[in-house]
C-alpha cells in the first residue's frame, strides 16, 4: 500500500493518491476508501481497479490537516494502509485508523 502526495502551487491543496497493490488486495472485488474527508461514508469513494490488479484513487485534500482513513474490502473487511503517515486509535475496540498528513 502506498500514499503519494503532490502539492498544488496555486491552491492550498494536495493531490493524494491512495494505492493498494494487487498482492495486498486479498482477492477483493471492490475496495472503497472512507475517512474524515467523506464523513466515513463507506460507499462514496470507490477505488478504481487497474489492469495490473492494483486499486487506486486520487483525492484533492486541503493542506495543513491530518485525516484518518481506512480501506473497506468488499463491504466487509476494514484494512489500514501499511505505509500511512501515522496511526490513531479509532475509538472502536483496540483498532486503529490510518492517518495521512498534508
C-alpha positions as CSV (number, residue, x, y, z in Angstrom):
1,X,0.0,0.0,0.0
2,X,1.2,3.5,-0.6
3,X,0.3,7.1,-0.4
4,X,1.8,9.7,-2.8
5,X,1.3,13.4,-2.5
6,X,1.5,16.2,-5.0
7,X,1.1,19.7,-3.5
8,X,-0.5,22.3,-5.8
9,X,1.3,25.6,-6.2
10,X,-1.8,27.6,-7.0
11,X,-4.1,26.5,-4.1
12,X,-3.6,25.2,-0.6
13,X,-4.5,21.6,-1.7
14,X,-2.6,18.4,-2.1
15,X,-3.5,15.6,-4.6
16,X,-3.2,12.4,-2.5
17,X,-3.1,9.1,-4.4
18,X,-4.1,6.1,-2.4
19,X,-2.9,2.8,-3.9
20,X,-3.3,-0.8,-2.9
21,X,-1.1,-3.3,-4.8
22,X,-2.7,-6.5,-6.2
23,X,-0.9,-8.7,-3.6
24,X,-2.4,-6.7,-0.7
25,X,-6.0,-6.9,-2.1
26,X,-6.7,-10.3,-0.7
27,X,-8.8,-11.1,-3.8
28,X,-11.2,-8.2,-3.1
29,X,-13.5,-7.4,-5.9
30,X,-14.4,-3.9,-4.6
31,X,-12.4,-1.6,-2.3
32,X,-13.7,1.7,-1.0
33,X,-12.0,4.5,0.9
34,X,-13.6,6.0,4.0
35,X,-12.3,8.7,6.4
36,X,-12.6,12.1,7.9
37,X,-12.7,13.6,4.3
38,X,-16.0,11.9,3.4
39,X,-17.7,11.6,6.9
40,X,-16.7,7.9,6.9
41,X,-19.3,7.0,4.2
42,X,-18.5,3.5,3.1
43,X,-19.8,3.8,-0.5
44,X,-19.0,7.3,-1.7
45,X,-15.3,6.8,-2.7
46,X,-14.9,3.5,-4.7
47,X,-11.3,2.8,-5.8
48,X,-10.6,2.0,-9.4
49,X,-9.1,-1.4,-10.2
50,X,-6.3,-1.1,-12.7
51,X,-5.3,-3.8,-15.3
52,X,-2.4,-4.7,-13.0
53,X,-4.9,-5.6,-10.3
54,X,-3.9,-2.7,-8.1
55,X,-6.6,-0.4,-6.8
56,X,-6.2,3.4,-6.8
57,X,-8.0,6.7,-6.0
58,X,-6.8,10.3,-6.0
59,X,-8.3,13.0,-3.8
60,X,-7.7,16.7,-3.5
61,X,-7.3,17.4,0.2
62,X,-6.9,20.8,1.9
63,X,-3.4,21.2,3.2
64,X,-2.2,21.7,6.8
65,X,-4.5,19.0,8.1
66,X,-4.3,15.3,9.0
67,X,-7.0,12.9,8.0
68,X,-7.9,9.5,9.5
69,X,-9.0,6.8,7.0
70,X,-9.3,3.1,6.3
71,X,-10.0,0.9,3.3
72,X,-13.1,-1.3,3.1
73,X,-12.7,-4.6,1.2
74,X,-15.9,-6.0,-0.4
75,X,-18.1,-4.1,2.1
76,X,-16.9,-6.4,5.0
77,X,-13.2,-6.2,5.9
78,X,-11.5,-3.0,7.2
79,X,-7.8,-2.5,6.4
80,X,-5.2,0.1,7.3
81,X,-2.6,1.5,4.9
82,X,0.7,-0.2,5.7
83,X,2.6,3.0,4.7
84,X,0.4,5.6,6.4
85,X,2.0,8.7,7.9
86,X,0.7,7.7,11.3
87,X,-2.0,5.7,13.2
88,X,-4.5,6.8,15.7
89,X,-6.9,4.8,18.0
90,X,-10.3,4.5,16.2
91,X,-12.4,4.6,19.4
92,X,-13.8,1.2,18.4
93,X,-12.2,-1.6,20.4
94,X,-8.4,-1.9,20.0
95,X,-8.4,-0.9,16.3
96,X,-6.5,2.0,14.8
97,X,-7.1,4.2,11.8
98,X,-4.5,5.2,9.3
99,X,-3.6,8.9,9.1
100,X,-2.4,10.9,6.2
101,X,-0.9,14.3,6.9
102,X,-0.9,17.0,4.2
